C-alpha cells in the first residue's frame, strides 16, 4: 500500500476527486493549506495568477489543497499518470504528489487490516 499526499491548486480538487472515484478509491482526506515551492510563491509571468497569498519572510504562501489517500501498490503509476494528464496546467504552482510506503492499516470499526481496511 502507498500513501499519496497530493498538493494541488484548489480549483483542481473536483478533477482529483473524479480521478480517484474512477479508480474506486473512496477514502480521501482533504485539507486547505498554504505553501510555496522553489519559486517561493512568486507570481511571475510563468507562475500562478489570480491567487492572493500570504507574504511571510520573503515567501508568498499560496492557497493549496492537500488530499491524502491510500492505494494499492499496483494502482500508483496509473493514478500518477492520470493526475499529471488531468491536473497539470504546465505552469509553476501546479503542485506535487508525495508517495510513502504504508506498512499496515486497520479499520477501527471492524478491526479489518491491510487492503480490507482501505
ZADO-1210 file (C-alpha; in nm, 4 decimals, padded with zeros to 6 digits):
<atoms>
<atom x="00.0000" y="00.0000" z="00.0000" code="UNK" pos="1"/>
<atom x="00.1103" y="00.3550" z="-00.0722" code="UNK" pos="2"/>
<atom x="00.0004" y="00.6830" z="00.0795" code="UNK" pos="3"/>
<atom x="-00.0382" y="00.9640" z="-00.1718" code="UNK" pos="4"/>
<atom x="-00.0164" y="01.3184" z="-00.0369" code="UNK" pos="5"/>
<atom x="-00.1422" y="01.5288" z="-00.3259" code="UNK" pos="6"/>
<atom x="-00.0965" y="01.9059" z="-00.3050" code="UNK" pos="7"/>
<atom x="-00.2802" y="02.0937" z="-00.5803" code="UNK" pos="8"/>
<atom x="-00.4482" y="02.4190" z="-00.6743" code="UNK" pos="9"/>
<atom x="-00.7895" y="02.4480" z="-00.5043" code="UNK" pos="10"/>
<atom x="-00.9723" y="02.4700" z="-00.8378" code="UNK" pos="11"/>
<atom x="-00.8392" y="02.1243" z="-00.9347" code="UNK" pos="12"/>
<atom x="-00.9999" y="01.9397" z="-00.6413" code="UNK" pos="13"/>
<atom x="-01.3085" y="01.8290" z="-00.8367" code="UNK" pos="14"/>
<atom x="-01.0864" y="01.6842" z="-01.1108" code="UNK" pos="15"/>
<atom x="-00.8835" y="01.4954" z="-00.8488" code="UNK" pos="16"/>
<atom x="-01.1994" y="01.3586" z="-00.6846" code="UNK" pos="17"/>
<atom x="-01.3177" y="01.2385" z="-01.0249" code="UNK" pos="18"/>
<atom x="-00.9846" y="01.0632" z="-01.0914" code="UNK" pos="19"/>
<atom x="-00.9885" y="00.8858" z="-00.7552" code="UNK" pos="20"/>
<atom x="-01.3559" y="00.7933" z="-00.7917" code="UNK" pos="21"/>
<atom x="-01.2910" y="00.6416" z="-01.1360" code="UNK" pos="22"/>
<atom x="-01.0371" y="00.4099" z="-00.9688" code="UNK" pos="23"/>
<atom x="-01.2850" y="00.3158" z="-00.6926" code="UNK" pos="24"/>
<atom x="-01.0774" y="00.4951" z="-00.4299" code="UNK" pos="25"/>
<atom x="-01.3334" y="00.6061" z="-00.1761" code="UNK" pos="26"/>
<atom x="-01.1144" y="00.7177" z="00.1133" code="UNK" pos="27"/>
<atom x="-00.9747" y="01.0681" z="00.0927" code="UNK" pos="28"/>
<atom x="-00.8932" y="01.3362" z="00.3475" code="UNK" pos="29"/>
<atom x="-00.8791" y="01.6946" z="00.2191" code="UNK" pos="30"/>
<atom x="-00.7272" y="01.9913" z="00.3984" code="UNK" pos="31"/>
<atom x="-00.6913" y="02.3568" z="00.2974" code="UNK" pos="32"/>
<atom x="-00.3251" y="02.4504" z="00.3265" code="UNK" pos="33"/>
<atom x="-00.0891" y="02.7285" z="00.2234" code="UNK" pos="34"/>
<atom x="00.2588" y="02.6883" z="00.0840" code="UNK" pos="35"/>
<atom x="00.5162" y="02.7559" z="-00.1825" code="UNK" pos="36"/>
<atom x="00.7856" y="02.5746" z="-00.3756" code="UNK" pos="37"/>
<atom x="01.1266" y="02.6701" z="-00.5122" code="UNK" pos="38"/>
<atom x="00.9866" y="02.9937" z="-00.6537" code="UNK" pos="39"/>
<atom x="00.8801" y="03.0959" z="-00.3010" code="UNK" pos="40"/>
<atom x="00.5288" y="03.1660" z="-00.4260" code="UNK" pos="41"/>
<atom x="00.6477" y="03.4231" z="-00.6777" code="UNK" pos="42"/>
<atom x="00.3672" y="03.5453" z="-00.9013" code="UNK" pos="43"/>
<atom x="00.5769" y="03.5872" z="-01.2160" code="UNK" pos="44"/>
<atom x="00.4575" y="03.5755" z="-01.5745" code="UNK" pos="45"/>
<atom x="00.5147" y="03.1978" z="-01.5752" code="UNK" pos="46"/>
<atom x="00.3689" y="03.1497" z="-01.2275" code="UNK" pos="47"/>
<atom x="00.0170" y="03.1291" z="-01.0911" code="UNK" pos="48"/>
<atom x="-00.2035" y="03.4312" z="-01.1458" code="UNK" pos="49"/>
<atom x="-00.5067" y="03.5435" z="-00.9540" code="UNK" pos="50"/>
<atom x="-00.4034" y="03.3885" z="-00.6213" code="UNK" pos="51"/>
<atom x="-00.3845" y="03.6055" z="-00.3164" code="UNK" pos="52"/>
<atom x="-00.1092" y="03.4770" z="-00.0957" code="UNK" pos="53"/>
<atom x="00.0235" y="03.5453" z="00.2496" code="UNK" pos="54"/>
<atom x="00.3635" y="03.7165" z="00.2418" code="UNK" pos="55"/>
<atom x="00.5877" y="03.5782" z="00.5169" code="UNK" pos="56"/>
<atom x="00.9656" y="03.6332" z="00.5477" code="UNK" pos="57"/>
<atom x="01.0250" y="03.6752" z="00.1740" code="UNK" pos="58"/>
<atom x="00.7871" y="03.3943" z="00.0772" code="UNK" pos="59"/>
<atom x="00.4434" y="03.4293" z="-00.0743" code="UNK" pos="60"/>
<atom x="00.2374" y="03.1418" z="00.0694" code="UNK" pos="61"/>
<atom x="-00.0312" y="03.0457" z="-00.1797" code="UNK" pos="62"/>
<atom x="-00.3590" y="02.8665" z="-00.1048" code="UNK" pos="63"/>
<atom x="-00.3472" y="02.4961" z="-00.1903" code="UNK" pos="64"/>
<atom x="-00.5469" y="02.1830" z="-00.1170" code="UNK" pos="65"/>
<atom x="-00.3825" y="01.8737" z="00.0296" code="UNK" pos="66"/>
<atom x="-00.5566" y="01.5438" z="-00.0351" code="UNK" pos="67"/>
<atom x="-00.4356" y="01.2256" z="00.1334" code="UNK" pos="68"/>
<atom x="-00.5361" y="00.8760" z="00.0264" code="UNK" pos="69"/>
<atom x="-00.4007" y="00.5200" z="00.0431" code="UNK" pos="70"/>
<atom x="-00.3963" y="00.2992" z="-00.2666" code="UNK" pos="71"/>
<atom x="-00.2737" y="-00.0443" z="-00.3719" code="UNK" pos="72"/>
<atom x="00.0843" y="-00.0524" z="-00.4990" code="UNK" pos="73"/>
<atom x="-00.0348" y="-00.1685" z="-00.8436" code="UNK" pos="74"/>
<atom x="-00.2507" y="00.1430" z="-00.8917" code="UNK" pos="75"/>
<atom x="00.0083" y="00.4094" z="-00.8128" code="UNK" pos="76"/>
<atom x="00.1696" y="00.4504" z="-01.1563" code="UNK" pos="77"/>
<atom x="-00.1615" y="00.4741" z="-01.3413" code="UNK" pos="78"/>
<atom x="-00.3094" y="00.7203" z="-01.0927" code="UNK" pos="79"/>
<atom x="00.0020" y="00.9405" z="-01.1105" code="UNK" pos="80"/>
<atom x="-00.0132" y="00.9434" z="-01.4912" code="UNK" pos="81"/>
<atom x="-00.3789" y="01.0455" z="-01.4896" code="UNK" pos="82"/>
<atom x="-00.3186" y="01.3144" z="-01.2249" code="UNK" pos="83"/>
<atom x="-00.0436" y="01.4569" z="-01.4461" code="UNK" pos="84"/>
<atom x="-00.2669" y="01.4452" z="-01.7578" code="UNK" pos="85"/>
<atom x="-00.5798" y="01.5942" z="-01.6000" code="UNK" pos="86"/>
<atom x="-00.4446" y="01.8367" z="-01.3379" code="UNK" pos="87"/>
<atom x="-00.1259" y="01.9812" z="-01.4873" code="UNK" pos="88"/>
<atom x="-00.1532" y="02.3273" z="-01.6393" code="UNK" pos="89"/>
<atom x="00.2157" y="02.3282" z="-01.7272" code="UNK" pos="90"/>
<atom x="00.2715" y="02.6323" z="-01.5071" code="UNK" pos="91"/>
<atom x="00.4552" y="02.6903" z="-01.1820" code="UNK" pos="92"/>
<atom x="00.2330" y="02.6111" z="-00.8835" code="UNK" pos="93"/>
<atom x="00.0547" y="02.3003" z="-01.0169" code="UNK" pos="94"/>
<atom x="00.1582" y="02.1088" z="-00.7041" code="UNK" pos="95"/>
<atom x="00.3273" y="01.7865" z="-00.6022" code="UNK" pos="96"/>
<atom x="00.2491" y="01.4278" z="-00.5056" code="UNK" pos="97"/>
<atom x="00.4454" y="01.2665" z="-00.2245" code="UNK" pos="98"/>
<atom x="00.4403" y="00.8865" z="-00.2130" code="UNK" pos="99"/>
<atom x="00.5087" y="00.6893" z="00.1072" code="UNK" pos="100"/>
<atom x="00.5023" y="00.3225" z="00.1963" code="UNK" pos="101"/>
<atom x="00.2249" y="00.2155" z="00.4310" code="UNK" pos="102"/>
<atom x="00.3160" y="-00.0809" z="00.6463" code="UNK" pos="103"/>
<atom x="-00.0377" y="-00.1652" z="00.7545" code="UNK" pos="104"/>
<atom x="-00.3815" y="-00.0156" z="00.8097" code="UNK" pos="105"/>
<atom x="-00.6722" y="-00.1008" z="01.0365" code="UNK" pos="106"/>
<atom x="-01.0391" y="-00.0083" z="01.0144" code="UNK" pos="107"/>
<atom x="-01.1307" y="00.0855" z="01.3712" code="UNK" pos="108"/>
<atom x="-01.4977" y="-00.0144" z="01.3424" code="UNK" pos="109"/>
<atom x="-01.4335" y="-00.3747" z="01.2334" code="UNK" pos="110"/>
<atom x="-01.0672" y="-00.4383" z="01.3122" code="UNK" pos="111"/>
<atom x="-01.0029" y="-00.5330" z="00.9461" code="UNK" pos="112"/>
<atom x="-00.6395" y="-00.4974" z="00.8447" code="UNK" pos="113"/>
<atom x="-00.4407" y="-00.4403" z="00.5260" code="UNK" pos="114"/>
<atom x="-00.6171" y="-00.3986" z="00.1908" code="UNK" pos="115"/>
<atom x="-00.9535" y="-00.4787" z="00.3509" code="UNK" pos="116"/>
<atom x="-00.9154" y="-00.1721" z="00.5715" code="UNK" pos="117"/>
<atom x="-00.8739" y="00.0703" z="00.2842" code="UNK" pos="118"/>
</atoms>
